[in-house]
Amino acid sequence: MKVLTDTKNTLLKRREIKIIVEATGNPGFEHAKKVVVDKCKASDDVIVVNNVKGKFGRDTFLIDAFVYDSKKDKEMIEPKPKVKKADGVAPAATPVAAPAPAATPAEVKK
């Protein structure tokens, strides 16, 4: 395991880390998160793994991750995951306002 970059972003209150890891297969996001937890000595809920990249024929993978200062900072900056709709369930109908009555030609001239 080798750390390529470890920069502090004070504006977004996080550390931006790039680590190279050797593995026989793609480590995946969960294993990459464990590697970052071990390296940074941070809790699991403040880490976001962006990418796990590998090149063909190599056993090295590049992990790109963010380590936030607190869970609150992470929730403020990271986008919320989208919730999938259940199959077969129609979305709730929104109430539609009644259309305004049409103006008569006498009212339009005034």
N, CA, C and O of each residue as an XYZ file, in Angstrom:
440
protein
N       0.846     -1.169      0.000
C       0.000      0.000      0.000
C       0.895      1.236      0.000
O       1.793      1.372      0.830
N       0.631      2.128     -0.944
C       1.436      3.334     -1.071
C       0.499      4.528     -1.252
O      -0.415      4.493     -2.076
N       0.737      5.580     -0.474
C      -0.077      6.791     -0.575
C       0.535      7.702     -1.624
O       1.680      8.133     -1.491
N      -0.239      7.999     -2.681
C       0.240      8.916     -3.725
C       0.050     10.364     -3.308
O       0.996     11.152     -3.309
N      -1.187     10.710     -2.948
C      -1.468     12.076     -2.512
C      -2.327     12.041     -1.261
O      -3.162     11.154     -1.082
N      -2.108     13.015     -0.409
C      -2.911     13.186      0.798
C      -2.996     14.684      1.046
O      -2.134     15.264      1.706
N      -4.044     15.306      0.510
C      -4.188     16.756      0.621
C      -5.364     17.093      1.523
O      -6.344     16.352      1.595
N      -5.249     18.214      2.204
C      -6.298     18.709      3.091
C      -7.062     19.810      2.366
O      -6.472     20.806      1.947
N      -8.361     19.634      2.221
C      -9.231     20.632      1.613
C     -10.001     21.306      2.751
O     -10.995     20.769      3.239
N      -9.540     22.469      3.162
C     -10.145     23.141      4.319
C     -11.520     23.716      3.996
O     -12.364     23.819      4.886
N     -11.757     24.086      2.763
C     -13.052     24.641      2.385
C     -14.164     23.599      2.539
O     -15.237     23.906      3.058
N     -13.907     22.377      2.090
C     -14.901     21.314      2.174
C     -14.728     20.431      3.407
O     -15.477     19.472      3.592
N     -13.746     20.748      4.251
C     -13.482     20.042      5.512
C     -13.275     18.548      5.299
O     -13.951     17.720      5.909
N     -12.320     18.215      4.415
C     -12.024     16.819      4.145
C     -10.588     16.635      3.686
O      -9.927     17.587      3.271
N     -10.116     15.402      3.767
C      -8.828     14.997      3.215
C      -9.107     14.242      1.929
O      -9.998     13.394      1.878
N      -8.348     14.550      0.897
C      -8.504     13.871     -0.384
C      -7.293     12.964     -0.565
O      -6.157     13.434     -0.631
N      -7.546     11.659     -0.645
C      -6.480     10.664     -0.610
C      -6.512      9.800     -1.857
O      -7.580      9.416     -2.334
N      -5.323      9.496     -2.383
C      -5.162      8.526     -3.463
C      -4.140      7.498     -2.996
O      -3.013      7.841     -2.638
N      -4.551      6.230     -3.006
C      -3.719      5.143     -2.508
C      -3.613      4.068     -3.580
O      -4.592      3.760     -4.259
N      -2.415      3.498     -3.727
C      -2.218      2.354     -4.612
C      -2.152      1.103     -3.752
O      -1.385      1.033     -2.792
N      -2.977      0.102     -4.113
C      -3.069     -1.149     -3.360
C      -2.785     -2.306     -4.306
O      -3.218     -2.292     -5.458
N      -2.057     -3.304     -3.823
C      -1.812     -4.506     -4.606
C      -2.811     -5.574     -4.192
O      -2.979     -5.845     -3.003
N      -3.472     -6.181     -5.169
C      -4.438     -7.239     -4.920
C      -4.510     -8.138     -6.149
O      -4.208     -7.702     -7.260
N      -4.912     -9.397     -5.949
C      -5.011    -10.316     -7.082
C      -6.253    -10.063     -7.905
O      -6.256    -10.323     -9.108
N      -7.308     -9.561     -7.287
C      -8.540     -9.222     -7.994
C      -8.965     -7.821     -7.610
O      -8.382     -7.196     -6.724
N      -9.987     -7.341     -8.288
C     -10.483     -5.996     -7.990
C     -10.965     -5.949     -6.543
O     -11.828     -6.737     -6.154
N     -10.416     -5.031     -5.738
C     -10.782     -5.008     -4.325
C     -12.219     -4.566     -4.063
O     -12.776     -4.932     -3.029
N     -12.827     -3.812     -4.934
C     -14.200     -3.356     -4.726
C     -14.253     -2.200     -3.734
O     -13.258     -1.861     -3.094
N     -15.424     -1.610     -3.624
C     -15.580     -0.421     -2.797
C     -15.522     -0.742     -1.307
O     -14.967      0.041     -0.536
N     -16.078     -1.869     -0.886
C     -16.083     -2.206      0.542
C     -14.662     -2.478      1.046
O     -14.283     -1.998      2.114
N     -13.877     -3.245      0.283
C     -12.493     -3.513      0.692
C     -11.672     -2.229      0.638
O     -10.816     -2.006      1.494
N     -11.923     -1.384     -0.361
C     -11.206     -0.114     -0.473
C     -11.508      0.777      0.725
O     -10.623      1.475      1.220
N     -12.748      0.758      1.192
C     -13.123      1.556      2.359
C     -12.379      1.068      3.600
O     -11.949      1.873      4.427
N     -12.227     -0.252      3.728
C     -11.491     -0.820      4.862
C     -10.021     -0.422      4.814
O      -9.418     -0.154      5.853
N      -9.440     -0.381      3.619
C      -8.044      0.028      3.461
C      -7.869      1.477      3.893
O      -6.901      1.805      4.579
N      -8.793      2.344      3.501
C      -8.713      3.759      3.864
C      -8.921      3.935      5.371
O      -8.268      4.779      5.984
N      -9.814      3.158      5.972
C     -10.036      3.219      7.419
C      -8.752      2.847      8.158
O      -8.374      3.514      9.121
N      -8.083      1.783      7.710
C      -6.834      1.359      8.354
C      -5.727      2.393      8.186
O      -4.955      2.637      9.112
N      -5.653      2.991      7.017
C      -4.574      3.947      6.737
C      -4.785      5.276      7.462
O      -3.826      5.851      7.978
N      -6.016      5.769      7.510
C      -6.280      7.111      8.042
C      -6.711      7.112      9.502
O      -6.788      8.173     10.122
N      -6.989      5.955     10.051
C      -7.454      5.863     11.441
C      -8.713      6.709     11.652
O      -8.822      7.451     12.628
N      -9.652      6.583     10.726
C     -10.914      7.311     10.797
C     -12.059      6.310     10.879
O     -11.885      5.130     10.574
N     -13.228      6.786     11.291
C     -14.374      5.891     11.362
C     -14.938      5.636      9.968
O     -14.673      6.373      9.019
N     -15.713      4.582      9.882
C     -16.244      4.130      8.596
C     -17.281      5.087      8.013
O     -17.429      5.162      6.793
N     -18.000      5.818      8.861
C     -19.096      6.650      8.375
C     -18.668      8.015      7.836
O     -19.518      8.763      7.352
N     -17.397      8.362      7.903
C     -16.939      9.650      7.368
C     -16.110      9.472      6.089
O     -15.500     10.429      5.613
N     -16.083      8.269      5.536
C     -15.261      7.979      4.358
C     -16.154      7.743      3.149
O     -17.166      7.047      3.231
N     -15.760      8.340      2.020
C     -16.444      8.141      0.755
C     -15.390      7.692     -0.262
O     -14.408      8.395     -0.496
N     -15.601      6.516     -0.863
C     -14.700      6.006     -1.892
C     -15.291      6.397     -3.240
O     -16.406      5.997     -3.572
N     -14.549      7.174     -4.012
C     -15.041      7.629     -5.309
C     -14.757      6.629     -6.415
O     -15.657      6.281     -7.179
N     -13.511      6.158     -6.513
C     -13.108      5.271     -7.600
C     -12.179      4.184     -7.095
O     -11.430      4.368     -6.135
N     -12.251      3.046     -7.772
C     -11.263      1.982     -7.628
C     -10.895      1.616     -9.056
O     -11.668      0.959     -9.753
N      -9.711      2.042     -9.490
C      -9.303      1.854    -10.882
C      -8.151      0.864    -10.969
O      -7.245      0.858    -10.135
N      -8.208      0.040    -11.984
C      -7.133     -0.897    -12.253
C      -6.785     -0.860    -13.725
O      -7.558     -0.363    -14.544
N      -5.620     -1.388    -14.058
C      -5.220     -1.471    -15.456
C      -5.074     -2.941    -15.831
O      -4.730     -3.775    -14.993
N      -5.332     -3.240    -17.070
C      -5.310     -4.609    -17.547
C      -3.933     -5.239    -17.360
O      -2.917     -4.657    -17.739
N      -3.911     -6.429    -16.774
C      -2.667     -7.164    -16.610
C      -1.841     -6.764    -15.413
O      -0.726     -7.260    -15.248
N      -2.348     -5.883    -14.571
C      -1.600     -5.449    -13.389
C      -2.350     -5.823    -12.124
O      -3.571     -5.979    -12.127
N      -1.600     -5.962    -11.052
C      -2.199     -6.278     -9.758
C      -2.293     -5.061     -8.857
O      -2.501     -5.206     -7.652
N      -2.146     -3.873     -9.407
C      -2.229     -2.650     -8.607
C      -3.515     -1.902     -8.952
O      -3.943     -1.856    -10.105
N      -4.111     -1.321     -7.922
C      -5.354     -0.585     -8.082
C      -5.228      0.762     -7.395
O      -4.629      0.873     -6.325
N      -5.802      1.790     -8.022
C      -5.789      3.140     -7.486
C      -7.118      3.412     -6.795
O      -8.181      3.320     -7.409
N      -7.043      3.747     -5.508
C      -8.239      4.073     -4.726
C      -8.270      5.579     -4.514
O      -7.314      6.161     -4.001
N      -9.366      6.203     -4.908
C      -9.570      7.635     -4.739
C     -10.677      7.820     -3.716
O     -11.807      7.386     -3.938
N     -10.357      8.475     -2.574
C     -11.330      8.574     -1.481
C     -11.265      9.927     -0.796
O     -10.266     10.642     -0.876
N     -12.369     10.261     -0.115
C     -12.461     11.458      0.715
C     -12.664     11.015      2.162
O     -13.425     10.087      2.435
N     -11.977     11.688      3.085
C     -12.162     11.448      4.519
C     -12.601     12.777      5.126
O     -11.815     13.720      5.218
N     -13.860     12.841      5.537
C     -14.419     14.074      6.077
C     -14.070     14.225      7.554
O     -13.775     13.247      8.240
N     -14.109     15.469      8.029
C     -13.810     15.746      9.435
C     -14.896     15.204     10.364
O     -14.593     14.743     11.464
N     -16.160     15.256      9.930
C     -17.261     14.749     10.751
C     -18.363     14.221      9.842
O     -18.375     14.479      8.639
N     -19.274     13.488     10.434
C     -20.392     12.935      9.671
C     -21.302     14.053      9.173
O     -21.878     13.953      8.090
N     -21.430     15.108      9.957
C     -22.257     16.251      9.570
C     -21.704     16.915      8.306
O     -22.467     17.283      7.413
N     -20.377     17.068      8.231
C     -19.755     17.664      7.047
C     -19.987     16.795      5.815
O     -20.235     17.306      4.723
N     -19.906     15.496      5.998
C     -20.135     14.568      4.885
C     -21.563     14.679      4.368
O     -21.783     14.713      3.158
N     -22.535     14.736      5.275
C     -23.937     14.812      4.880
C     -24.257     16.113      4.166
O     -25.121     16.145      3.289
N     -23.564     17.191      4.535
C     -23.825     18.482      3.902
C     -23.295     18.529      2.473
O     -23.887     19.193      1.622
N     -22.196     17.842      2.194
C     -21.528     17.984      0.906
C     -21.870     16.865     -0.072
O     -22.105     17.133     -1.250
N     -21.903     15.636      0.385
C     -22.137     14.512     -0.511
C     -23.596     14.468     -0.945
O     -24.487     14.754     -0.145
N     -23.855     14.109     -2.217
C     -25.244     14.020     -2.673
C     -25.960     12.845     -2.016
O     -25.348     11.824     -1.701
N     -27.238     13.003     -1.820
C     -28.051     11.961     -1.202
C     -28.316     10.862     -2.238
O     -28.534     11.168     -3.410
N     -28.300      9.602     -1.829
C     -28.611      8.529     -2.777
C     -30.077      8.578     -3.177
O     -30.942      8.872     -2.351
N     -30.356      8.291     -4.445
C     -31.724      8.321     -4.931
C     -32.463      7.080     -4.448
O     -31.891      5.993     -4.370
N     -33.735      7.255     -4.128
C     -34.564      6.159     -3.662
C     -35.324      5.609     -4.855
O     -35.990      6.352     -5.575
N     -35.220      4.301     -5.060
C     -35.926      3.679     -6.173
C     -37.381      3.458     -5.802
O     -37.708      3.150     -4.656
N     -38.247      3.621     -6.790
C     -39.662      3.399     -6.580
C     -39.928      1.899     -6.575
O     -39.263      1.134     -7.273
N     -40.904      1.494     -5.783
C     -41.269      0.083     -5.725
C     -41.992     -0.301     -7.006
O     -42.761      0.494     -7.546
N     -41.751     -1.510     -7.495
C     -42.402     -1.980     -8.726
C     -43.884     -2.217     -8.475
O     -44.269     -2.760     -7.440
N     -44.700     -1.813     -9.417
C     -46.129     -2.052     -9.327
C     -46.884     -1.052     -8.474
O     -48.108     -1.140     -8.380
N     -46.215     -0.127     -7.863
C     -46.882      0.852     -7.018
C     -46.892      2.177     -7.760
O     -45.846      2.708     -8.132
N     -48.089      2.698     -7.967
C     -48.209      3.971     -8.673
C     -47.816      5.105     -7.732
O     -48.126      5.052     -6.541
N     -47.141      6.127     -8.247
C     -46.796      7.262     -7.386
C     -48.055      7.981     -6.936
O     -49.065      7.978     -7.640
N     -47.995      8.587     -5.782
C     -49.145      9.305     -5.233
C     -49.509     10.464     -6.145
O     -48.646     11.210     -6.609
N     -50.790     10.595     -6.388
C     -51.261     11.671     -7.259
C     -51.182     12.996     -6.522
O     -51.547     13.091     -5.350
N     -50.707     14.006     -7.211
C     -50.652     15.329     -6.609
C     -51.945     16.063     -6.926
O     -52.448     15.958     -8.044
N     -52.488     16.794     -5.980
C     -53.737     17.512     -6.254
C     -53.494     18.602     -7.296
O     -52.506     19.335     -7.245
N     -54.418     18.681     -8.230
C     -54.317     19.671     -9.303
C     -55.334     20.765     -9.036
O     -56.501     20.483     -8.769
N     -54.895     22.009     -9.108
C     -55.788     23.139     -8.895
C     -56.734     23.264    -10.075
O     -56.357     22.983    -11.213
N     -57.970     23.687     -9.804
C     -58.960     23.878    -10.863
C     -58.528     25.042    -11.744
O     -57.993     26.032    -11.245
N     -58.757     24.931    -13.059
C     -58.354     26.033    -13.945
C     -59.208     27.281    -13.683
O     -60.367     27.183    -13.281
N     -58.627     28.418    -13.912
C     -59.335     29.687    -13.712
C     -60.425     29.814    -14.766
O     -60.235     29.376    -15.901
N     -61.568     30.408    -14.411
C     -62.641     30.567    -15.399
C     -62.198     31.510    -16.519
O     -61.466     32.474    -16.299
N     -62.656     31.202    -17.697
C     -62.291     32.005    -18.863
C     -62.957     33.375    -18.771
O     -64.090     33.493    -18.305
N     -62.244     34.404    -19.217
C     -62.789     35.762    -19.186
C     -63.751     35.944    -20.336
O     -63.526     35.426    -21.430
N     -64.827     36.683    -20.094
C     -65.804     36.971    -21.143
C     -65.289     38.142    -21.963
O     -64.458     38.907    -21.474
N     -65.751     38.304    -23.181
C     -65.259     39.399    -24.027
C     -65.567     40.772    -23.432
O     -64.833     41.725    -23.694
N     -66.617     40.896    -22.651
C     -66.936     42.194    -22.037
C     -65.902     42.565    -21.002
O     -65.547     43.737    -20.877
N     -65.398     41.566    -20.236
C     -64.397     41.855    -19.215
C     -63.037     42.178    -19.829
O     -62.258     42.935    -19.251
N     -62.756     41.616    -20.978
C     -61.473     41.834    -21.611
C     -61.375     43.264    -22.114
O     -60.289     43.840    -22.043
N     -62.467     43.884    -22.628
C     -62.423     45.219    -23.167
C     -62.220     46.271    -22.094
O     -61.654     47.325    -22.384
N     -62.654     46.033    -20.879
C     -62.556     47.028    -19.816
C     -61.151     47.130    -19.401
O     -60.826     47.913    -18.509
